[in-house]
């Protein structure tokens, strides 16, 4: 797994306009897994995966288990959603859910508010075979060392062609995963 997309859902695939558009037209806007994702955003993800053969690692808050769930159960539910909805590629994992103490123990620069950035860093440390990665998120969640791998989407419209083009460029051309 040398190419990875760290994928957020809300504001990337779940473009904020889309559920409202469906509801306003009397169409189904959610299923048993949650809100349906915008088809044009899914198409851009599919294009990115086709061009790069990248693996999907979930960085979305959707990976956080409910009270009665384990991390594994939450991830399996997301994998089932992906398969049921026939989305492109496949989910190969998720970034870890770190505690505040675990973040402190990492000894790396970054704002503690950006917990996802630390969780991405931990995943990269655990997977040194990952040599190229792109981070797709609508919020500035990255550590300074990951900025060149970060594509910030507009939450209202989600993943657009120019975002996908940038992800493809990063995944095909970057040589350093930023791990020290």
Phi and psi restraints in degrees (value plus and minus 20) as a CYANA .aco file:
   2 UNK   PHI    -114.4   -74.4
   2 UNK   PSI     -33.6     6.4
   3 UNK   PHI    -141.5  -101.5
   3 UNK   PSI     109.8   149.8
   4 UNK   PHI    -156.7  -116.7
   4 UNK   PSI     120.8   160.8
   5 UNK   PHI    -128.4   -88.4
   5 UNK   PSI      97.9   137.9
   6 UNK   PHI    -104.2   -64.2
   6 UNK   PSI      92.8   132.8
   7 UNK   PHI    -133.7   -93.7
   7 UNK   PSI      99.3   139.3
   8 UNK   PHI    -109.0   -69.0
   8 UNK   PSI     136.2   176.2
   9 UNK   PHI    -120.5   -80.5
   9 UNK   PSI     -80.3   -40.3
  10 UNK   PHI     -87.4   -47.4
  10 UNK   PSI     102.2   142.2
  11 UNK   PHI      68.4   108.4
  11 UNK   PSI     -25.3    14.7
  12 UNK   PHI    -136.4   -96.4
  12 UNK   PSI     -81.7   -41.7
  13 UNK   PHI    -118.4   -78.4
  13 UNK   PSI     -55.5   -15.5
  14 UNK   PHI    -108.4   -68.4
  14 UNK   PSI      56.5    96.5
  15 UNK   PHI     -85.2   -45.2
  15 UNK   PSI     112.6   152.6
  16 UNK   PHI     -84.0   -44.0
  16 UNK   PSI     -43.3    -3.3
  17 UNK   PHI     -95.3   -55.3
  17 UNK   PSI     -46.9    -6.9
  18 UNK   PHI     -86.9   -46.9
  18 UNK   PSI     -70.5   -30.5
  19 UNK   PHI     -79.5   -39.5
  19 UNK   PSI     -56.6   -16.6
  20 UNK   PHI     -85.8   -45.8
  20 UNK   PSI     -62.9   -22.9
  21 UNK   PHI     -78.1   -38.1
  21 UNK   PSI     -66.9   -26.9
  22 UNK   PHI     -82.8   -42.8
  22 UNK   PSI     -67.1   -27.1
  23 UNK   PHI     -82.0   -42.0
  23 UNK   PSI     -60.9   -20.9
  24 UNK   PHI     -83.2   -43.2
  24 UNK   PSI     -45.2    -5.2
  25 UNK   PHI    -120.6   -80.6
  25 UNK   PSI      -5.8    34.2
  26 UNK   PHI      49.5    89.5
  26 UNK   PSI       0.7    40.7
  27 UNK   PHI    -120.0   -80.0
  27 UNK   PSI     138.9   178.9
  28 UNK   PHI     -85.6   -45.6
  28 UNK   PSI     109.9   149.9
  29 UNK   PHI    -136.7   -96.7
  29 UNK   PSI     -21.8    18.2
  30 UNK   PHI    -170.4  -130.4
  30 UNK   PSI     141.5   181.5
  31 UNK   PHI    -151.1  -111.1
  31 UNK   PSI    -185.4  -145.4
  32 UNK   PHI     -85.1   -45.1
  32 UNK   PSI     -36.2     3.8
  33 UNK   PHI    -110.3   -70.3
  33 UNK   PSI     -43.3    -3.3
  34 UNK   PHI     117.1   157.1
  34 UNK   PSI    -175.5  -135.5
  35 UNK   PHI     -84.7   -44.7
  35 UNK   PSI     119.4   159.4
  36 UNK   PHI     -96.0   -56.0
  36 UNK   PSI     124.8   164.8
  37 UNK   PHI    -108.9   -68.9
  37 UNK   PSI     131.6   171.6
  38 UNK   PHI     -87.4   -47.4
  38 UNK   PSI     106.6   146.6
  39 UNK   PHI     -76.4   -36.4
  39 UNK   PSI     -58.0   -18.0
  40 UNK   PHI     -89.2   -49.2
  40 UNK   PSI     -49.3    -9.3
  41 UNK   PHI     -92.1   -52.1
  41 UNK   PSI     -61.1   -21.1
  42 UNK   PHI     -82.1   -42.1
  42 UNK   PSI     -60.1   -20.1
  43 UNK   PHI     -81.8   -41.8
  43 UNK   PSI     -58.7   -18.7
  44 UNK   PHI     -89.8   -49.8
  44 UNK   PSI     -56.6   -16.6
  45 UNK   PHI     -84.6   -44.6
  45 UNK   PSI     -63.7   -23.7
  46 UNK   PHI     -79.5   -39.5
  46 UNK   PSI     -62.4   -22.4
  47 UNK   PHI     -82.0   -42.0
  47 UNK   PSI     -61.0   -21.0
  48 UNK   PHI     -85.1   -45.1
  48 UNK   PSI     -64.8   -24.8
  49 UNK   PHI     -85.3   -45.3
  49 UNK   PSI     -62.4   -22.4
  50 UNK   PHI     -82.0   -42.0
  50 UNK   PSI     -57.3   -17.3
  51 UNK   PHI     -98.5   -58.5
  51 UNK   PSI     -42.5    -2.5
  52 UNK   PHI    -142.6  -102.6
  52 UNK   PSI     -34.0     6.0
  53 UNK   PHI      36.6    76.6
  53 UNK   PSI      12.6    52.6
  54 UNK   PHI     -93.8   -53.8
  54 UNK   PSI     130.7   170.7
  55 UNK   PHI    -114.4   -74.4
  55 UNK   PSI     130.9   170.9
  56 UNK   PHI    -118.9   -78.9
  56 UNK   PSI     105.7   145.7
  57 UNK   PHI    -139.3   -99.3
  57 UNK   PSI     103.6   143.6
  58 UNK   PHI     -97.4   -57.4
  58 UNK   PSI     107.1   147.1
  59 UNK   PHI    -135.7   -95.7
  59 UNK   PSI     -16.3    23.7
  60 UNK   PHI     -91.3   -51.3
  60 UNK   PSI     132.4   172.4
  61 UNK   PHI     -84.8   -44.8
  61 UNK   PSI     -33.3     6.7
  62 UNK   PHI     -82.1   -42.1
  62 UNK   PSI     -36.8     3.2
  63 UNK   PHI     -99.4   -59.4
  63 UNK   PSI     -32.9     7.1
  64 UNK   PHI     -94.9   -54.9
  64 UNK   PSI     105.1   145.1
  65 UNK   PHI     -90.3   -50.3
  65 UNK   PSI     129.4   169.4
  66 UNK   PHI     -92.2   -52.2
  66 UNK   PSI     150.6   190.6
  67 UNK   PHI     -68.8   -28.8
  67 UNK   PSI     -64.5   -24.5
  68 UNK   PHI    -110.7   -70.7
  68 UNK   PSI     -16.3    23.7
  69 UNK   PHI    -123.4   -83.4
  69 UNK   PSI     138.0   178.0
  70 UNK   PHI    -119.3   -79.3
  70 UNK   PSI     148.6   188.6
  71 UNK   PHI     -76.1   -36.1
  71 UNK   PSI     -61.4   -21.4
  72 UNK   PHI     -84.7   -44.7
  72 UNK   PSI     -60.0   -20.0
  73 UNK   PHI     -84.7   -44.7
  73 UNK   PSI     -62.7   -22.7
  74 UNK   PHI     -83.1   -43.1
  74 UNK   PSI     -63.9   -23.9
  75 UNK   PHI     -84.4   -44.4
  75 UNK   PSI     -62.0   -22.0
  76 UNK   PHI     -82.7   -42.7
  76 UNK   PSI     -56.1   -16.1
  77 UNK   PHI     -84.1   -44.1
  77 UNK   PSI     -61.0   -21.0
  78 UNK   PHI     -86.0   -46.0
  78 UNK   PSI     -59.2   -19.2
  79 UNK   PHI     -83.3   -43.3
  79 UNK   PSI     -60.1   -20.1
  80 UNK   PHI     -85.2   -45.2
  80 UNK   PSI     -62.0   -22.0
  81 UNK   PHI     -78.4   -38.4
  81 UNK   PSI     -66.6   -26.6
  82 UNK   PHI     -78.7   -38.7
  82 UNK   PSI     -66.0   -26.0
  83 UNK   PHI     -88.0   -48.0
  83 UNK   PSI     -66.2   -26.2
  84 UNK   PHI     -80.5   -40.5
  84 UNK   PSI     -63.4   -23.4
  85 UNK   PHI    -101.9   -61.9
  85 UNK   PSI     -24.7    15.3
  86 UNK   PHI      38.7    78.7
  86 UNK   PSI      26.6    66.6
  87 UNK   PHI     -99.5   -59.5
  87 UNK   PSI     138.8   178.8
  88 UNK   PHI     -93.0   -53.0
  88 UNK   PSI     134.3   174.3
  89 UNK   PHI      46.6    86.6
  89 UNK   PSI    -179.8  -139.8
  90 UNK   PHI    -169.6  -129.6
  90 UNK   PSI     134.1   174.1
  91 UNK   PHI    -100.2   -60.2
  91 UNK   PSI     101.8   141.8
  92 UNK   PHI    -123.9   -83.9
  92 UNK   PSI     -18.4    21.6
  93 UNK   PHI     137.8   177.8
  93 UNK   PSI    -191.9  -151.9
  94 UNK   PHI    -164.7  -124.7
  94 UNK   PSI     135.0   175.0
  95 UNK   PHI     -87.4   -47.4
  95 UNK   PSI     133.0   173.0
  96 UNK   PHI     -90.6   -50.6
  96 UNK   PSI     137.4   177.4
  97 UNK   PHI    -114.5   -74.5
  97 UNK   PSI      82.8   122.8
  98 UNK   PHI    -114.0   -74.0
  98 UNK   PSI     127.7   167.7
  99 UNK   PHI    -104.0   -64.0
  99 UNK   PSI     145.8   185.8
 100 UNK   PHI     -77.8   -37.8
 100 UNK   PSI     -62.0   -22.0
 101 UNK   PHI     -84.7   -44.7
 101 UNK   PSI     -60.7   -20.7
 102 UNK   PHI     -82.1   -42.1
 102 UNK   PSI     -57.1   -17.1
 103 UNK   PHI     -85.4   -45.4
 103 UNK   PSI     -65.0   -25.0
 104 UNK   PHI     -78.8   -38.8
 104 UNK   PSI     -60.1   -20.1
 105 UNK   PHI     -89.5   -49.5
 105 UNK   PSI     -32.2     7.8
 106 UNK   PHI     -95.0   -55.0
 106 UNK   PSI     -45.5    -5.5
 107 UNK   PHI      34.8    74.8
 107 UNK   PSI      36.4    76.4
 108 UNK   PHI    -155.7  -115.7
 108 UNK   PSI     137.0   177.0
 109 UNK   PHI     -93.3   -53.3
 109 UNK   PSI     121.3   161.3
 110 UNK   PHI     137.5   177.5
 110 UNK   PSI     142.1   182.1
 111 UNK   PHI    -104.2   -64.2
 111 UNK   PSI     107.9   147.9
 112 UNK   PHI     -81.4   -41.4
 112 UNK   PSI     -40.0     0.0
 113 UNK   PHI     -84.6   -44.6
 113 UNK   PSI     -48.5    -8.5
 114 UNK   PHI    -107.6   -67.6
 114 UNK   PSI      37.3    77.3
 115 UNK   PHI     -77.2   -37.2
 115 UNK   PSI     -54.0   -14.0
 116 UNK   PHI     -80.5   -40.5
 116 UNK   PSI     -57.4   -17.4
 117 UNK   PHI     -79.7   -39.7
 117 UNK   PSI     -62.4   -22.4
 118 UNK   PHI     -87.7   -47.7
 118 UNK   PSI     -58.0   -18.0
 119 UNK   PHI     -87.4   -47.4
 119 UNK   PSI     -56.7   -16.7
 120 UNK   PHI     -85.0   -45.0
 120 UNK   PSI     -64.5   -24.5
 121 UNK   PHI     -79.5   -39.5
 121 UNK   PSI     -62.4   -22.4
 122 UNK   PHI     -83.1   -43.1
 122 UNK   PSI     -62.7   -22.7
 123 UNK   PHI     -80.9   -40.9
 123 UNK   PSI     -64.1   -24.1
 124 UNK   PHI     -82.9   -42.9
 124 UNK   PSI     -59.3   -19.3
 125 UNK   PHI     -83.3   -43.3
 125 UNK   PSI     -54.6   -14.6
 126 UNK   PHI    -100.5   -60.5
 126 UNK   PSI     -32.8     7.2
 127 UNK   PHI    -151.7  -111.7
 127 UNK   PSI      50.1    90.1
 128 UNK   PHI     -84.2   -44.2
 128 UNK   PSI     -35.0     5.0
 129 UNK   PHI     -89.5   -49.5
 129 UNK   PSI     -36.2     3.8
 130 UNK   PHI     -98.1   -58.1
 130 UNK   PSI      87.2   127.2
 131 UNK   PHI    -122.0   -82.0
 131 UNK   PSI     -37.4     2.6
 132 UNK   PHI    -158.8  -118.8
 132 UNK   PSI     114.3   154.3
 133 UNK   PHI    -172.4  -132.4
 133 UNK   PSI     133.0   173.0
 134 UNK   PHI    -149.2  -109.2
 134 UNK   PSI     123.3   163.3
 135 UNK   PHI    -133.2   -93.2
 135 UNK   PSI      96.5   136.5
 136 UNK   PHI    -127.1   -87.1
 136 UNK   PSI      96.2   136.2
 137 UNK   PHI    -176.5  -136.5
 137 UNK   PSI     133.1   173.1
 138 UNK   PHI    -111.3   -71.3
 138 UNK   PSI     -27.4    12.6
 139 UNK   PHI    -136.5   -96.5
 139 UNK   PSI     127.9   167.9
 140 UNK   PHI     -93.8   -53.8
 140 UNK   PSI      75.0   115.0
 141 UNK   PHI    -138.7   -98.7
 141 UNK   PSI     -14.6    25.4
 142 UNK   PHI    -113.6   -73.6
 142 UNK   PSI     136.2   176.2
 143 UNK   PHI     -98.0   -58.0
 143 UNK   PSI     137.7   177.7
 144 UNK   PHI     -72.4   -32.4
 144 UNK   PSI     -58.5   -18.5
 145 UNK   PHI     -89.3   -49.3
 145 UNK   PSI     -33.3     6.7
 146 UNK   PHI    -123.7   -83.7
 146 UNK   PSI     -20.0    20.0
 147 UNK   PHI     -75.8   -35.8
 147 UNK   PSI     -58.5   -18.5
 148 UNK   PHI     -91.0   -51.0
 148 UNK   PSI     -28.5    11.5
 149 UNK   PHI    -125.2   -85.2
 149 UNK   PSI     -18.5    21.5
 150 UNK   PHI    -120.0   -80.0
 150 UNK   PSI     111.2   151.2
 151 UNK   PHI    -139.9   -99.9
 151 UNK   PSI      96.5   136.5
 152 UNK   PHI    -115.6   -75.6
 152 UNK   PSI      99.6   139.6
 153 UNK   PHI    -109.2   -69.2
 153 UNK   PSI     141.4   181.4
 154 UNK   PHI    -106.6   -66.6
 154 UNK   PSI      96.0   136.0
 155 UNK   PHI     -79.3   -39.3
 155 UNK   PSI     -45.2    -5.2
 156 UNK   PHI     -91.2   -51.2
 156 UNK   PSI     -55.3   -15.3
 157 UNK   PHI    -133.9   -93.9
 157 UNK   PSI     -33.4     6.6
 158 UNK   PHI      53.4    93.4
 158 UNK   PSI    -177.2  -137.2
 159 UNK   PHI     -86.6   -46.6
 159 UNK   PSI      98.1   138.1
 160 UNK   PHI    -131.5   -91.5
 160 UNK   PSI     152.0   192.0
 161 UNK   PHI     -74.9   -34.9
 161 UNK   PSI     -65.6   -25.6
 162 UNK   PHI     -86.5   -46.5
 162 UNK   PSI     -51.3   -11.3
 163 UNK   PHI     -87.9   -47.9
 163 UNK   PSI     -65.7   -25.7
 164 UNK   PHI     -83.6   -43.6
 164 UNK   PSI     -61.0   -21.0
 165 UNK   PHI     -78.9   -38.9
 165 UNK   PSI     -62.9   -22.9
 166 UNK   PHI     -86.0   -46.0
 166 UNK   PSI     -61.7   -21.7
 167 UNK   PHI     -81.0   -41.0
 167 UNK   PSI     -63.4   -23.4
 168 UNK   PHI     -81.2   -41.2
 168 UNK   PSI     -65.1   -25.1
 169 UNK   PHI     -79.0   -39.0
 169 UNK   PSI     -66.8   -26.8
 170 UNK   PHI     -82.3   -42.3
 170 UNK   PSI     -67.1   -27.1
 171 UNK   PHI     -89.2   -49.2
 171 UNK   PSI     -50.2   -10.2
 172 UNK   PHI    -109.9   -69.9
 172 UNK   PSI     -42.5    -2.5
 173 UNK   PHI    -134.8   -94.8
 173 UNK   PSI     -43.1    -3.1
 174 UNK   PHI     -93.3   -53.3
 174 UNK   PSI     128.3   168.3
 175 UNK   PHI    -139.7   -99.7
 175 UNK   PSI     -35.5     4.5
 176 UNK   PHI    -137.1   -97.1
 176 UNK   PSI     106.4   146.4
 177 UNK   PHI    -104.5   -64.5
 177 UNK   PSI     -19.8    20.2
 178 UNK   PHI      60.4   100.4
 178 UNK   PSI     -12.8    27.2
 179 UNK   PHI    -104.3   -64.3
 179 UNK   PSI     114.4   154.4
